[in-house]
Amino acid sequence: MGSSPSFTVEQLDARVQAASRARSWFVDPDRRRVSSEHDDRETVGSRELVVALCLQRLGREPRRILDVGCGAGELLESFARCVPDADLIGVDPAGEAVLAARERLASARAALVLHAGVEDLVVEPAVAIGSGLAVGAAVARRGIASDPETVVAGQVDLVVIHLCLALWQDPFGGLVTALETLAPGGLLYAVDLVRPESVAAVNDYLWLATHDDEREYLADQLIASFTVDELRVGAAGAVAEAIEALAGRGVVAGFEVEAGRGGLGGFAMGSIDARRLWADGDVRTVIQSLGEFSDAERRKADQVVHLWIRRVR
Ligand SMILES: C[S@@+](CC[C@H](N)C(=O)[O-])C[C@H]1O[C@@H](n2cnc3c(N)ncnc32)[C@H](O)[C@@H]1O
């Protein structure tokens, strides 16, 4: 466990600005072309792995999946293939991405893509279902209303946040919202770039860029990113806040937080968690399809941090 980082107002301000610059690569249509070209080339494998890792670690068939920052809906599409009975909810503030995601998911059994940032989500108190109270909280959308009740009706078994957390105005406030949507036993998985610790590490990341605009895009993402310790401390704070918010509604909740870098899903090779993941046929198939940890994939895998939060009660 790292010690609690203390920030000055200037540092916090700088973070908000860095997140806003990093976010502009997805919201501004011209810049979006650069980020999409890069991500379509470099993150396809990571998305497939996210699906396999989440399903293995959840350990049960998810009934409802929430993808915060769903982009053009590729992750949700993979989930629709693997768990066709799950309800899918995507959220993204980039209008172009939302349209693409809606089109991509048009044939999914139950998919709702909201044009909203995590900041626009509100968690509603538990809703009455049948004779009892729904244990989980539900998400409704503030502002541009379409059909929030579709979301309000249920609980979320799996929240995924893929390469997106550091783009939020208030990442750990957003995490509280996401945690409040989890059903007991539910799982939140966030994967994000980890802040490089040296110039060599920055260069090691920028080698993925094929032209100057892409280099600028990646540099902006790195400037906004967190260290593993910052993420761990921020997540612990978010968990405490979520527990308090749920307690205010009479719901007793508990969460377990794990954060790590490298290995398999952030778990050191040889650890029980990594061995369990490796024992899963789907996880192995994805990894084998990635060239069994080719040099490039291994370098990329070292540049991300994995955050797992399970609602244990
Ligand atoms: C690197 S892309 C990842 C997209 C998708 N998760 C994937 O893996 O394909 C980051 C996405 O986060 C979205 N995003 C940016 N700010 C956000 C916010 N405040 N709330 C939710 N999503 C956000 C962007 O619009 C963009 O689509």
The ligand as an SDF file (V2000), in Angstrom:
LIG
                    3D

 27 29  0  0  0  0  0  0  0  0999 V2000
   -9.4490    5.2960  -25.4860 C   0  0  0  0  0  0  0  0  0  0  0  0
  -11.1800    5.4390  -25.7650 S   0  0  0  0  0  0  0  0  0  0  0  0
  -11.6840    3.8200  -25.2270 C   0  0  0  0  0  0  0  0  0  0  0  0
  -13.0050    3.4200  -25.7720 C   0  0  0  0  0  0  0  0  0  0  0  0
  -13.4770    2.0280  -25.3610 C   0  0  0  0  0  0  0  0  0  0  0  0
  -13.4980    1.8780  -23.9090 N   0  0  0  0  0  0  0  0  0  0  0  0
  -12.6430    0.9590  -26.0010 C   0  0  0  0  0  0  0  0  0  0  0  0
  -11.8890    0.3030  -25.2930 O   0  0  0  0  0  0  0  0  0  0  0  0
  -12.7240    0.7930  -27.1940 O   0  0  0  0  0  0  0  0  0  0  0  0
  -11.7450    6.4830  -24.4350 C   0  0  0  0  0  0  0  0  0  0  0  0
  -13.2370    6.7670  -24.4570 C   0  0  0  0  0  0  0  0  0  0  0  0
  -13.6040    7.4160  -23.2310 O   0  0  0  0  0  0  0  0  0  0  0  0
  -14.6110    8.3550  -23.5280 C   0  0  0  0  0  0  0  0  0  0  0  0
  -14.6970    9.3650  -22.4540 N   0  0  0  0  0  0  0  0  0  0  0  0
  -13.9960   10.5090  -22.3470 C   0  0  0  0  0  0  0  0  0  0  0  0
  -14.4000   11.2000  -21.2720 N   0  0  0  0  0  0  0  0  0  0  0  0
  -15.3610   10.4710  -20.6710 C   0  0  0  0  0  0  0  0  0  0  0  0
  -16.1880   10.6750  -19.5380 C   0  0  0  0  0  0  0  0  0  0  0  0
  -16.0660   11.7450  -18.8050 N   0  0  0  0  0  0  0  0  0  0  0  0
  -17.1030    9.7390  -19.2340 N   0  0  0  0  0  0  0  0  0  0  0  0
  -17.2210    8.6270  -19.9770 C   0  0  0  0  0  0  0  0  0  0  0  0
  -16.4770    8.3890  -21.0810 N   0  0  0  0  0  0  0  0  0  0  0  0
  -15.5570    9.2950  -21.4240 C   0  0  0  0  0  0  0  0  0  0  0  0
  -14.1480    8.9400  -24.8510 C   0  0  0  0  0  0  0  0  0  0  0  0
  -15.1780    9.6430  -25.5340 O   0  0  0  0  0  0  0  0  0  0  0  0
  -13.6560    7.7010  -25.5730 C   0  0  0  0  0  0  0  0  0  0  0  0
  -14.6600    7.1110  -26.3560 O   0  0  0  0  0  0  0  0  0  0  0  0
  1  2  1  0
  2  3  1  0
  2 10  1  0
  3  4  1  0
  4  5  1  0
  5  6  1  0
  5  7  1  0
  7  8  2  0
  7  9  1  0
 10 11  1  0
 11 12  1  0
 11 26  1  0
 12 13  1  0
 13 14  1  0
 13 24  1  0
 14 15  1  0
 14 23  1  0
 15 16  2  0
 16 17  1  0
 17 18  1  0
 17 23  2  0
 18 19  1  0
 18 20  2  0
 20 21  1  0
 21 22  2  0
 22 23  1  0
 24 25  1  0
 24 26  1  0
 26 27  1  0
M  CHG  2   2   1   9  -1
M  END
$$$$
